[in-house]
Amino acid sequence: MTSEKRLPGLPDVPTMAELGYPQATISNWLGLLAPKGPRVHRHEAERGLQQGAGGAGDPREDRGAGNEIGGGTPQEFGEFIAREADRWPRLVKAAGIKVE
């Protein structure tokens, strides 16, 4: 399991970090990006995007695939994206991965 913590649907499967490979913590993520401005903030308030979609098609319904809702503010999401953008080129270089 490459997620940070064990998945509720697979509680007996240890994470890579638990097995001694903390650098192998990898997760997929999905986010909504839009231009900065009052419409984004209004939309957050009206739709509850910081807590997840809620209602029909709620992403929380997809937990069987190992997905979990993260949530957070636009600033927190921007910081997360920046960390990911910094992390992956360093990992690829350190691993010596080359395009063939």
Backbone as numpy.savetxt, mean C-alpha at the origin, in Angstrom:
# Nx Ny Nz CAx CAy CAz Cx Cy Cz
5.09 -14.86 2.90 4.23 -13.70 2.90 5.14 -12.48 2.90
4.98 -11.61 1.92 5.86 -10.44 1.84 5.26 -9.19 2.46
4.05 -9.29 3.00 3.45 -8.12 3.64 4.12 -7.87 5.00
3.88 -6.68 5.58 4.49 -6.33 6.86 3.98 -7.19 8.01
2.71 -7.58 7.92 2.15 -8.41 8.99 1.38 -9.57 8.37
1.14 -10.56 9.17 0.41 -11.73 8.68 -0.99 -11.35 8.22
-1.45 -12.05 7.22 -2.79 -11.78 6.70 -3.83 -12.51 7.55
-4.98 -11.87 7.79 -6.01 -12.52 8.59 -6.46 -13.86 8.01
-6.48 -13.97 6.70 -6.92 -15.21 6.06 -5.87 -16.32 6.08
-4.62 -15.97 6.41 -3.54 -16.96 6.46 -2.71 -16.74 7.75
-3.33 -16.88 8.90 -2.65 -16.54 10.14 -1.44 -17.41 10.49
-1.34 -18.60 9.90 -0.22 -19.49 10.21 0.96 -19.34 9.26
0.83 -18.45 8.26 1.92 -18.24 7.31 2.76 -17.06 7.78
4.04 -17.31 8.11 4.89 -16.22 8.62 5.27 -15.23 7.51
5.58 -14.02 7.92 6.05 -13.01 6.96 7.53 -13.26 6.67
8.02 -12.67 5.59 9.44 -12.79 5.26 10.28 -12.17 6.37
9.81 -11.06 6.95 10.54 -10.43 8.06 10.66 -11.38 9.25
9.59 -12.10 9.54 9.63 -13.07 10.64 10.62 -14.20 10.36
10.85 -14.48 9.08 11.78 -15.54 8.70 13.22 -15.04 8.57
13.42 -13.74 8.86 14.77 -13.20 8.84 15.13 -12.39 7.61
14.14 -12.02 6.81 14.38 -11.26 5.59 13.56 -9.96 5.59
13.91 -9.00 6.46 13.10 -7.78 6.55 13.11 -6.94 5.27
14.15 -7.06 4.44 14.19 -6.30 3.19 13.20 -6.84 2.17
12.67 -8.02 2.41 11.73 -8.63 1.47 10.28 -8.24 1.76
10.08 -7.18 2.53 8.73 -6.69 2.80 8.27 -5.92 1.57
7.31 -6.49 0.89 6.80 -5.91 -0.37 5.28 -6.01 -0.33
4.63 -4.95 -0.75 3.17 -5.00 -0.84 2.73 -4.25 -2.08
1.61 -4.67 -2.61 1.03 -3.91 -3.70 0.17 -2.81 -3.09
-0.04 -1.74 -3.81 -0.87 -0.67 -3.28 -1.58 0.02 -4.44
-2.65 0.65 -4.12 -3.47 1.34 -5.09 -3.95 2.62 -4.44
-3.89 3.72 -5.16 -4.33 4.98 -4.60 -5.01 5.84 -5.65
-5.71 6.82 -5.18 -6.39 7.77 -6.04 -5.57 9.05 -6.06
-5.15 9.47 -7.25 -4.37 10.70 -7.41 -5.19 11.72 -8.19
-5.13 12.96 -7.76 -5.87 14.04 -8.42 -5.13 15.35 -8.19
-5.38 16.35 -9.03 -4.73 17.65 -8.81 -5.09 18.21 -7.44
-4.14 18.89 -6.83 -4.37 19.50 -5.53 -5.40 20.62 -5.67
-6.25 20.75 -4.70 -7.22 21.83 -4.73 -8.44 21.53 -3.89
-9.36 22.49 -3.85 -10.54 22.34 -2.99 -11.42 21.16 -3.36
-11.46 20.78 -4.62 -12.31 19.64 -5.00 -11.83 18.35 -4.37
-10.53 18.18 -4.26 -10.00 16.97 -3.65 -10.41 16.90 -2.19
-10.25 17.98 -1.45 -10.62 17.99 -0.03 -12.11 17.79 0.16
-12.93 18.40 -0.68 -14.38 18.21 -0.58 -14.72 16.76 -0.86
-14.08 16.19 -1.87 -14.36 14.80 -2.23 -13.97 13.85 -1.09
-12.85 14.13 -0.44 -12.45 13.30 0.71 -13.53 13.31 1.77
-14.01 14.49 2.07 -15.02 14.62 3.13 -16.32 13.94 2.73
-16.75 14.13 1.48 -18.03 13.58 1.04 -18.00 12.06 0.87
-16.92 11.55 0.42 -16.84 10.13 0.10 -16.09 9.29 1.12
-15.44 9.93 2.05 -14.71 9.17 3.06 -13.53 8.40 2.50
-12.82 8.99 1.55 -11.72 8.27 0.92 -10.61 7.91 1.88
-10.46 8.66 2.96 -9.39 8.34 3.89 -9.65 7.04 4.64
-10.89 6.62 4.72 -11.22 5.38 5.41 -11.48 4.24 4.45
-11.52 4.48 3.16 -11.87 3.46 2.18 -13.19 3.81 1.55
-13.53 3.10 0.52 -14.70 3.45 -0.28 -16.01 3.27 0.48
-16.18 2.19 1.22 -17.45 1.91 1.90 -18.53 1.68 0.85
-19.52 0.92 1.06 -20.56 0.73 0.06 -20.19 -0.32 -0.98
-20.97 -0.37 -2.06 -20.78 -1.38 -3.10 -19.39 -1.29 -3.71
-18.75 -2.42 -3.87 -17.41 -2.47 -4.45 -16.32 -2.02 -3.50
-16.62 -1.94 -2.24 -15.64 -1.52 -1.24 -14.40 -2.40 -1.34
-13.20 -1.79 -1.43 -11.97 -2.59 -1.53 -11.76 -3.54 -0.37
-12.37 -3.28 0.76 -12.23 -4.19 1.90 -12.82 -5.55 1.60
-13.71 -5.59 0.61 -14.32 -6.86 0.22 -13.31 -7.77 -0.47
-12.16 -7.24 -0.87 -11.16 -8.01 -1.61 -10.07 -8.55 -0.70
-10.31 -8.68 0.58 -9.29 -9.15 1.51 -8.88 -10.59 1.23
-9.75 -11.37 0.59 -9.40 -12.74 0.26 -8.18 -12.80 -0.63
-7.93 -11.75 -1.39 -6.75 -11.70 -2.26 -5.54 -11.15 -1.51
-5.68 -10.89 -0.22 -4.57 -10.38 0.58 -4.50 -8.87 0.63
-5.52 -8.20 0.19 -5.54 -6.74 0.19 -6.13 -6.21 1.48
-5.60 -5.08 1.94 -6.13 -4.42 3.12 -6.20 -2.93 2.88
-7.16 -2.26 3.50 -7.31 -0.82 3.38 -6.23 -0.13 4.20
-5.56 0.85 3.61 -4.54 1.61 4.32 -5.11 2.90 4.90
-5.66 3.74 4.05 -6.21 5.01 4.50 -5.12 6.02 4.82
-5.52 7.20 5.17 -4.57 8.25 5.51 -4.90 9.53 4.78
-4.12 10.54 5.06 -4.32 11.85 4.46 -3.58 11.94 3.13
-3.91 12.94 2.30 -3.17 13.13 1.06 -1.67 13.34 1.32
-1.32 14.05 2.38 0.09 14.26 2.69 0.77 12.94 3.04
0.13 12.12 3.85 0.71 10.82 4.20 0.89 9.94 2.98
-0.08 9.97 2.08 0.03 9.17 0.86 1.17 9.67 -0.01
1.32 11.00 -0.12 2.42 11.57 -0.88 3.76 11.17 -0.31
3.87 11.15 1.02 5.11 10.74 1.67 5.39 9.26 1.42
4.33 8.45 1.43 4.48 7.02 1.14 4.99 6.82 -0.28
4.41 7.52 -1.24 4.85 7.41 -2.63 6.31 7.83 -2.76
6.70 8.90 -2.09 8.09 9.36 -2.14 9.04 8.30 -1.58
8.65 7.65 -0.48 9.49 6.59 0.09 9.63 5.41 -0.87
8.52 5.03 -1.50 8.56 3.93 -2.47 9.43 4.29 -3.67
9.31 5.52 -4.15 10.10 5.97 -5.31 11.59 5.99 -4.98
11.93 6.22 -3.73 13.33 6.20 -3.30 13.82 4.78 -3.07
12.95 3.95 -2.54 13.33 2.58 -2.14 13.67 1.68 -3.32
12.82 1.64 -4.32 12.96 0.63 -5.37 14.21 0.79 -6.24
14.59 1.98 -6.67 15.84 2.07 -7.44 17.06 1.60 -6.63
17.08 1.91 -5.33 18.19 1.47 -4.48 18.23 -0.05 -4.37
17.05 -0.69 -4.19 17.01 -2.15 -4.07 17.42 -2.82 -5.38
16.97 -2.29 -6.49 17.32 -2.86 -7.79 18.83 -2.76 -8.01
19.40 -1.61 -7.69 20.84 -1.42 -7.85 21.62 -2.35 -6.92
21.21 -2.43 -5.66 21.91 -3.28 -4.69 21.85 -4.75 -5.08
20.75 -5.16 -5.72 20.60 -6.55 -6.13 21.30 -6.84 -7.46
21.78 -5.78 -8.13 22.47 -5.96 -9.40 21.53 -6.37 -10.53
20.27 -5.98 -10.43 19.29 -6.34 -11.46 19.54 -5.48 -12.71
19.59 -6.14 -13.86 19.85 -5.45 -15.13 18.75 -5.77 -16.12
18.46 -4.83 -17.00 17.51 -5.06 -18.08 18.18 -5.94 -19.13
17.51 -6.97 -19.57 18.08 -7.86 -20.60 17.35 -7.70 -21.91
